[in-house]
Amino acid sequence: MSFKYKVIFLVILATFTRFINLDWGNNLFFHPDENNMATSLSQLSESNLNPHFFAYGQFPLYLGYFSLRALNLANNFINSVFILRFYSALFSLLSLYFFYKIYPHLTYILLLIFTPGLIQLAHFGTTESLLILTFVINLYITKLILKKPNRWYFFLASISTGIAIATKISGAIFALPIIFAALLTHSWYLIPYGFLSLSLGVLLSPYNLLTFHDFISTMHYETGVAIGTIPVFYTTQFSNSTPYFFQLVNIFPYVNGWPIILFACLSIPFLTIKNKKYAFIIFLSCLIYFLYFGQLYVKWTRFMSPLFFIFPLFATIFLRRYPKLLPIALISGILFLANYFLPDTRLLASKYLVSSLPKNSSVLTESGNVVDIPVLPHELNLISYDFYNYDYISLSKKLPNVEYIIIPSRRVFKNYNFNYYQHLFDGSLGFKKENIIRPWSDFFLNSENAEETWSVFDRPTIRVYKKDINLSPNQYEKLLQE
């Protein structure tokens, strides 16, 4: 196959992997960040562009809002979600072009096309795909600056950096490669670059200044959550986690897939550096990013998303010498992509509950999820219990009247060492496992061992337990108290 047709094939393949089944979830939207952004977007109007939401900048919200207007579509919540997902997929697709410009090998692009983490982010209506795009654009412009400093390169970089800042204030860190390139080339264009980047960041996200008090209040809260001074239930998984080691064990093997990680490690003996200055800037920029975000108390998968490209890059170096191993490197991505051809695990669980449980059965489930399951209409007596405010006495009073228990995800039992879960899983609570519904992509690595946001928003493992032995409230209380 000629180079031209290989490129056409990869473009089709990339478009397919990014845009396939953007309506996953059957109009049930499980991602909290996606929900928050869509809610904010759907409230925008010509007379009021204040998002009343400052965890992210206004640029992606305005992009979605004015796109809906241009398409003459209603600015409602559902349309807001889908326009956000569309742009995530588009930005993910565009980033592949710039990754190729950084390292022009088709094997590298093929690995990125089938990088599970990039496929997932393309299907979330969040900011990560856009932030990755702005970072890789800056990395590419850095390459041009090193060849010949030009004011237009800095101007283009200021647009990219300004959009990053207007998308998320921490996007300012993506200025690092441009700064390093300017210093190495002794270019005075760094000054106007910085000024234009900040100015554009303000212009595209104006309410950060117009409602400065609300913006600062949000930043104070988000910073407190990030560094662990403000405890919230959804960050418990990071208690006693080890900085940097956590990301290397609980994030990268899952978002890249273990074959890519393996081949990346095997590439070390074959490393050769042609453009040392450029390689140094990429390495230093990524290292600073990793060192800063890796040491935070919260270590969400999305924080590492701008670095998802690194392991595929090194794996490409190895696979160029051993091309017959390429199919193995694609296994994780292919399995992950298969999730979008199948119903969401929560929908499968709901279908099972409707078809298998007797009507009016009492079912204990957990609150704290964006959309609780069961999610389909049926006649069940659902008892939602808040395990984030666990009280064994109140729970022991509910259990005698419960016929089934649903564990909707790993969010609670992986993070809280309650006797309840220990006794439920070993059978001493009087319930036996009735069914377990896992995502297709858990063929090699159990996603429940990853950082929780890798799976709980789009394909959690769901467990259903059926009462086997009736115990008294006192017996339950004694078990839960131990």
N, C-alpha and C positions, 0 to 999 in steps of 0.2 A: 504494500500500500504506500502510495506516495505521501510526502510530507503534507501536501495540501489536503488530501482526504483524511489523513490522521487528525489534522486540526479541526476539520469539519465534524468528524466523528466525536471528538472530545467536546466541542461546543454543544452538540446535541445532547451528549451524555451529561454534561454539566448542567445544562438547562433542565433536563429531565430530573436530575437528583435534587435540584434546588426548588423546583416548582411543583413537583408531584404532590398531590393531596395536601395543598395548603389549607384545606377546610377540615383537616383532621380534628377529631373530637366531636363531630356531629353537632356543631354549634353549642358545645359545652366547653367553656374556656377555662382551663385549669391553671394557667400560669399567672401568678399574682402580679408580676411586673407588667405583663401584657394587659391584664385587666385594668391596672391602674392607668397605664398610658391610654388605652382605648376609652376609658371613662373620661379622662381629661380631654382627649381629642373630641369626643362626642359632645362636649359642653361648650366648645368654641363656637363663636358666631362673628359676623361682620362687626357687630357693635361691641363685642367683648372677646378679646384675644388673650385674656388672662387665663392661664391654664390651671391656676390654683393647685399646682403640682410641681414640685421643684427637685424631686429626686433625680430627674433628668432635665436636660435643657429643652427649649421650645422648638428647636429646628426640626426634629423628626415629627413633632406634633403638627407644626405648621405645614410641613411637606404633605402629611396625610390629609390635613383639613383642606388645603387648596387643591389637592389632587381630586378629592371627592367633589368639590365644587366644579372643577373643570370637566369632570365626567358626568356632572349633573346627577350625582347620587346623593341620597339622603345621608346626612351626617348623624347616623345613629350608632349605637354601640357595636353592633355586628359588622357594619360596613367599616367602622374604625379599626376593628381587629383585622379584617382582611386586607385593608390598605396597608396597615403596618406590616403584616406578614408578606405582602407582595414586595414591599421595599426591602425587607430583610433578605428575601430570596434574590432580588435584583442586585443588591449590594454585594451579596456573597458571590454571585456570578461574576460581577465586574472585578472583584478582588482577584479572581483567578488570572485575569489578564496581567495585572501588575505583578503578581507572584511570578508569572512567566518572564516578565521583563527583568526581574531581579535574578532569576536563575533559569535560563532558557533551555529547559529540557522537558519534553513531553511526558516522560515518566513522572517527573515531579508534579505536573499538573494532574495527571491521572491519580496519583496518591492523594492530592488535595481534594479532588472530586469525590473520592471515597473516604475522606476523613470523617468519621462519625460525628465528631463535635461540630464541624462546619455544616454538615447536613442538618443537624438538629437546630443550630442557631438560625439557619435559613428559614426554618419553619416556626420560629417564635417571632411574634410582633414586638420585638424589643430592640435595643440599641446596639447590640454586640456586632452584628454584621457591618453596620455603618462604621463603627469604631475601628474594626479590623481593616476596612477599606481605606480609611483616612491614614492609618498607620502604614500600610503597605504602599500607598501613594507617596508618602513622605520618604519611605525607604528607597523607592525608585527614583524620586527627584534627587535624593542624596547622591545616587550614582551619577546622574547628569551633572550635578554641581562639581563633583570631584574631577570630572573630565574637563569642564570649562565653566567656571562660575558665570552666571548670567542672571540679570535682574528678573527676567521672565520666569526662570525656575523658582526663584524666591517668591515671586508673586503667586505662582501656582501653588507653592507650598503653603503660603499664607492662607489661601482659600481652603485647602485641605485641613490645615491646623485650626482655622477659625471654625469650620464646620464641626471638627472634633470637640472643641471647647463648647460650642453651642449645643452639642448633643449630650455631653457629660463633662462637668467641669474638670474632672481628672484627665480628660482627653488632652489637656495641655502637655502631658508627659510625652506625647507623640512628636513634640517639637525637638526632642533630643537629637535625632539623626541629622536634622537640618542645622542645629546649633553646632554639632561636632564637625559637619562638613564645612560650615562657614569658618570655624576656627582653624581647621586644617588648611583652608585655601586663603586665609587672611582676608576674607571678604567683608566689606563694610555693609553689604546688603542685609546682614543679620539684623541691623537696627530697624530699618523699615519693615523687614519681615515680622519682627516681634510686634511692632506697632499695628501693622495691618491685621495680624492674626488676632490680637486682642480686640481690636475694633470690630472685626467681623464677628467674633464670638459674642460681643455685646449686641450687635445689630440683629443677629439671627436668634438671639435668646434675650430679648429686651427686658422681660419682666424680672429677670434676676436683679436688675437695678431699679426698675419702676416699682417693684414691691420688695425692696431690699430686706425689710424685716422678715417677711415670710421666707425669702430665700435663705437668709442666714439661720433662721430657726430650723429649717429643714436640714441645712448642712450640718448644724450642730447635732441634730438627732442622728443623721446618717453617719457622721463621723464617730459619734459615741457608740453606735451599733458596730461599726467596722473595727474599732479598737477594743471593744469589749467592755466599755465603761457603762453602757446602757444595755442591761440584759433583756433579751426577748426570747420567746420560746423557740423561734426558728433558727437560733444560732447555738443551741445547746450542743450540737454535734462537734463543735470546735473546742469544747472544754478539754484541756490537757492535750490538745493536738500539737504536734511538733512542726514549727515553721519550716517550709521548704520540703522537708521529708513528706509531709502530708500531701502536697501537690504532686510530688513525684510518684507516690504510691496510690493515692485515691482520686487523682484527676487524669493525668496524662495517659496512663495505660488504657483508660476507658475512652477518652475523647479521640485518641489516635488509633487505638487497637493495639494489642500486644505484638502482632507481627511487625508493624512499623517501628515500635519501640525497640524490638529486638534487632532489626536490620539497621536502625540508627546507631545502636551501640556497636554493632559489628563494623560500621563504616570507619571507625576511628583510625585503624591502620592505613586506610586509603586516602586520608584527607590531604589535599593539596590546595594551597591558597595562591591564586593568581593575583587578584586585586587585594592586596593586604590592607590598604587603607579602608576600602569599602567593607571588607569582611570585619575589620576591627570595629567600625561604626555600628554595623548590624549587631555584632556580638555585644558590644558595650551597651547599646540602647536596650537590647533585650535583657541583659544582665541587670541593669539598673531597674528596669520594670519589674523583673522577677524578684529582686531583692526587696523592693519596696512593698509590692502587693503580697509577696509571699510571707512577710513577717506580720501582716495584719491578723488580728484575732479571727475575723471571719475569712474563710478561705473558699468562697464560692467558686464553682467551676467557671462562671462567666468572667471572673477576675483574671483568669489565665487565658482567655480566648485570643487576645492578640498574639500569643506565643504558640498557638496550635500549629503554625506552619513550620516550626523548627525541626521537629522530629521527622516529618516527611521529607524535609530538605536533606537531612543527613542520611535517611534511608535511601534516597535516590542515588546518592554517591555509591552506596554498597550495591544497589540493584543494577546500576550501569555495568558493573563487573559480573553480576550474576543475574541476568535478565530472566532466566527461567523461573526464578523465585517470585517474580512479580505477582502472579495470581494469588500467592499466599498472602502478600501484603494487602490485597484488596478484600480479603475474607470478612474482616470486621465491618468494613463499610457496607458491603453487600448485605450482610445480615442485618445491620442497622437500618438500611434503606427498606428492607422487607417489612419493617414496622408500619410503613405508610401504605402498604397494600392490605393491611389487616385492620380490623376494628380496634380501637383503643381498649386496653385491658379493662378499664372501668366499664366500658360498654359491654364487653364480654361478661364481666362479673354481673352486671345488671341483668343481662339476658339470662344468665344462669339462675339468679335469684328469683326472677319472675317465673321461670319454667320449673324450678325444682323445689322451692319453698312453699309450704301450704299457705293459703291466704290467712291474713291476720296473725301470722307468726310474729313474735316479739324478737326484734333484732337489735343488738347493741352495736353501735358504730362509734367512730371517733370524730369529734369535731376538730377544727383547725385546718381542714383542707379547703381549697377555694370552692370546689363543688363536691359535696358529699355524695357517696354512693350508698344505695342504689340511685341511679339517675333516670331510670325509665319509670313511667306510671305503673303502679301496681298497688295491691292492697296488702301492705305490710305495716306492722306497728314498729316504727323506727324509734330507737332510743339513742339519742346522740349524747355522748358523755365527753366532757372536756378533760382529757388526761393531762393537759398542761397545768391544770389546777387539781391535781389528783388528791383524793381523799378516800382512803380505803374503807372508812365506815359508810359513807354514802354509796360507794360502789357495791359494797357487800349487801346492801339493802335492795339494790336493783337486780343483782344476778339471779335470785330465786325465780324471778318472773321472765328471765331471758331464755329464749329457745335457741337462738343462733348468735354468734359473734362474728363481726367482720373486722378484719385488720386491713384498712384501705391502703396502707403504704408502710414503709419502714420508718417514717418520721418520728414516731414516738418510741417504739420498742428498741430501736437502735441507739437511742439517746438517753432513755430513762430506765434505770435499773429497778423497775417495780417488781415486787413479788407476783403481781397479777400476771405479767407476761411469762415469767418463769413457770408458774403453775398451770397457765393456759397451755403452753407449748409441751410440757411434760405430761399433761393429761390429768394431773391431780386436782384441777379445778372442776373436773367433771365434764369437760368438753373434748370432743375428738375432731381431728381435722377432717373436714368434709370435702374441701376442694382448694386448690391453689392455682392461681392464674398468673402466669409469667409472660413477660414480653419475649418475642421471638429472638431478639438480639442477645439474650442471656445465654447463648449457646456455649461460649468460651469463658466469659467473665461474668460473675454474678453482679449485676448493677447495684444491688443493695449494699455491696461493700464499697461502692464509690461514694464520693461526696454526694449528699442526698439530692441536691437539685439536678443532678445528672439524670435522674429517673422519675422523681415523684411528680413532676409536672406533666409528663406526657406518656409514661408507660410504667406505672408502679406495679409491683407484685402484690397481688391481693389474696388474702387468706380468708376462708370461711370455715367456722367451727360450729358443730352441732352439739347440743347438750346430750350427754350420754348418761350422766348420773345426777340425780337431784340432791343438792345439799341444802342445809338450812342456812339462814342468814348468819347464825353464830359460827357455823363451820366456815362459811366464806370469810367472815371477819377474822377468824383465827388464821386462816391460810394467808390472807392478804397482809396481816399484821406481822407475820414472821420475818 
